[in-house]
């Protein structure tokens, strides 16, 4: 987690964005970790599914 926070801190143009706050990032990693039953984890949300869904015959 510390390496991730250090890597994100390298993006100077995002420094003032609320969503780049290390406390928010840490809390998000802890939240996903709780879901995965780990100390920390990254989660991914599906934004859009493109395709056709057909019921089985």
MDAnalysis code that builds the backbone (N, CA, C; Angstrom):
import MDAnalysis as mda
import numpy as np

u = mda.Universe.empty(171, n_residues=57, atom_resindex=np.repeat(np.arange(57), 3), trajectory=True)
u.add_TopologyAttr("name", ["N", "CA", "C"] * 57)
u.add_TopologyAttr("resid", np.arange(1, 58))
u.add_TopologyAttr("resname", ["UNK", "UNK", "UNK", "UNK", "UNK", "UNK", "UNK", "UNK", "UNK", "UNK", "UNK", "UNK", "UNK", "UNK", "UNK", "UNK", "UNK", "UNK", "UNK", "UNK", "UNK", "UNK", "UNK", "UNK", "UNK", "UNK", "UNK", "UNK", "UNK", "UNK", "UNK", "UNK", "UNK", "UNK", "UNK", "UNK", "UNK", "UNK", "UNK", "UNK", "UNK", "UNK", "UNK", "UNK", "UNK", "UNK", "UNK", "UNK", "UNK", "UNK", "UNK", "UNK", "UNK", "UNK", "UNK", "UNK", "UNK"])
u.atoms.positions = np.array([
    [0.820, -1.172, 0.000],
    [0.000, 0.000, 0.000],
    [0.872, 1.248, 0.000],
    [1.944, 1.229, 0.765],
    [2.810, 2.413, 0.819],
    [3.432, 2.705, -0.545],
    [3.822, 1.653, -1.266],
    [4.388, 1.853, -2.601],
    [3.352, 2.441, -3.548],
    [2.123, 2.022, -3.416],
    [1.050, 2.577, -4.252],
    [0.852, 4.056, -3.937],
    [0.827, 4.403, -2.673],
    [0.655, 5.807, -2.288],
    [1.823, 6.653, -2.783],
    [3.027, 6.104, -2.721],
    [4.196, 6.828, -3.231],
    [4.097, 7.016, -4.741],
    [3.657, 5.992, -5.442],
    [3.525, 6.084, -6.898],
    [2.477, 7.127, -7.280],
    [1.356, 7.130, -6.574],
    [0.311, 8.116, -6.874],
    [0.776, 9.532, -6.567],
    [1.628, 9.686, -5.568],
    [2.137, 11.011, -5.200],
    [3.020, 11.602, -6.303],
    [3.512, 10.751, -7.211],
    [4.346, 11.234, -8.312],
    [3.540, 12.036, -9.334],
    [2.230, 11.899, -9.326],
    [1.374, 12.627, -10.255],
    [1.085, 14.012, -9.680],
    [1.967, 14.935, -9.947],
    [1.878, 16.282, -9.367],
    [0.609, 17.017, -9.792],
    [0.117, 16.774, -11.013],
    [-1.066, 17.494, -11.503],
    [-2.334, 17.093, -10.753],
    [-2.289, 15.947, -10.076],
    [-3.464, 15.492, -9.336],
    [-3.357, 15.775, -7.841],
    [-2.280, 16.378, -7.422],
    [-2.005, 16.571, -5.997],
    [-3.166, 17.224, -5.241],
    [-3.843, 18.182, -5.861],
    [-4.910, 18.916, -5.181],
    [-6.296, 18.303, -5.367],
    [-6.393, 17.200, -6.042],
    [-7.689, 16.549, -6.253],
    [-8.061, 15.757, -5.000],
    [-9.289, 15.913, -4.559],
    [-9.711, 15.251, -3.318],
    [-9.586, 13.734, -3.408],
    [-9.825, 13.180, -4.590],
    [-9.796, 11.729, -4.731],
    [-8.379, 11.161, -4.767],
    [-7.345, 12.016, -4.797],
    [-5.969, 11.551, -4.715],
    [-5.415, 11.696, -3.299],
    [-6.252, 12.048, -2.371],
    [-5.854, 12.174, -0.976],
    [-5.414, 10.791, -0.468],
    [-4.225, 10.673, 0.104],
    [-3.747, 9.361, 0.584],
    [-4.703, 8.699, 1.588],
    [-5.393, 9.488, 2.391],
    [-6.334, 8.901, 3.350],
    [-7.513, 8.232, 2.641],
    [-7.980, 8.833, 1.561],
    [-9.082, 8.246, 0.798],
    [-8.616, 6.973, 0.101],
    [-7.434, 7.022, -0.481],
    [-6.889, 5.834, -1.144],
    [-6.710, 4.703, -0.147],
    [-6.151, 5.009, 1.015],
    [-5.937, 3.998, 2.061],
    [-7.276, 3.403, 2.494],
    [-8.275, 4.240, 2.710],
    [-9.593, 3.760, 3.142],
    [-10.231, 2.863, 2.076],
    [-10.051, 3.223, 0.818],
    [-10.600, 2.416, -0.263],
    [-9.930, 1.053, -0.326],
    [-8.603, 1.019, -0.149],
    [-7.887, -0.254, -0.151],
    [-8.303, -1.127, 1.029],
    [-8.537, -0.510, 2.170],
    [-8.991, -1.264, 3.355],
    [-10.396, -1.810, 3.125],
    [-11.277, -1.001, 2.530],
    [-12.651, -1.438, 2.257],
    [-12.655, -2.653, 1.342],
    [-11.932, -2.567, 0.216],
    [-11.882, -3.709, -0.694],
    [-11.209, -4.896, -0.031],
    [-10.237, -4.624, 0.821],
    [-9.588, -5.707, 1.552],
    [-10.546, -6.432, 2.481],
    [-11.428, -5.683, 3.119],
    [-12.415, -6.305, 4.004],
    [-13.334, -7.234, 3.216],
    [-13.713, -6.819, 2.023],
    [-14.571, -7.653, 1.178],
    [-13.829, -8.919, 0.758],
    [-12.530, -8.784, 0.473],
    [-11.722, -9.926, 0.042],
    [-11.095, -10.685, 1.213],
    [-11.398, -10.249, 2.433],
    [-10.839, -10.851, 3.643],
    [-9.312, -10.802, 3.636],
    [-8.783, -9.634, 3.265],
    [-7.348, -9.355, 3.243],
    [-7.141, -7.978, 3.859],
    [-5.922, -7.649, 4.268],
    [-5.698, -6.304, 4.823],
    [-5.987, -5.191, 3.814],
    [-5.557, -5.385, 2.571],
    [-5.761, -4.390, 1.525],
    [-6.044, -5.106, 0.212],
    [-6.822, -4.461, -0.635],
    [-7.071, -5.011, -1.971],
    [-7.545, -3.883, -2.873],
    [-7.378, -4.109, -4.174],
    [-7.924, -3.177, -5.142],
    [-9.178, -3.806, -5.726],
    [-10.181, -3.000, -5.904],
    [-11.429, -3.489, -6.476],
    [-11.657, -2.866, -7.835],
    [-12.411, -3.553, -8.624],
    [-12.734, -3.072, -9.962],
    [-14.233, -3.174, -10.158],
    [-14.816, -2.109, -10.646],
    [-16.247, -2.084, -10.922],
    [-16.468, -2.142, -12.425],
    [-17.448, -2.924, -12.839],
    [-17.822, -2.961, -14.240],
    [-18.649, -1.720, -14.519],
    [-18.188, -0.915, -15.440],
    [-18.907, 0.306, -15.774],
    [-19.984, 0.051, -16.817],
    [-19.690, -0.838, -17.755],
    [-20.655, -1.093, -18.809],
    [-20.373, -2.465, -19.397],
    [-21.436, -3.208, -19.654],
    [-21.310, -4.494, -20.306],
    [-21.877, -4.330, -21.713],
    [-21.080, -4.682, -22.699],
    [-21.515, -4.579, -24.087],
    [-21.647, -5.988, -24.630],
    [-22.823, -6.325, -25.117],
    [-23.026, -7.644, -25.665],
    [-24.491, -8.017, -25.664],
    [-24.771, -9.193, -26.148],
    [-26.125, -9.701, -26.211],
    [-26.230, -10.893, -25.267],
    [-27.257, -10.881, -24.488],
    [-27.500, -11.990, -23.568],
    [-28.741, -12.731, -24.034],
    [-28.565, -13.989, -24.330],
    [-29.674, -14.812, -24.809],
    [-29.925, -15.924, -23.787],
    [-31.187, -16.185, -23.496],
    [-31.477, -17.296, -22.574],
    [-31.125, -18.624, -23.231],
    [-30.712, -19.610, -22.440],
    [-30.395, -20.942, -23.029],
    [-31.640, -21.577, -23.611],
    [-31.460, -22.370, -24.659],
    [-32.606, -23.065, -25.301],
    [-33.007, -24.269, -24.531],
])
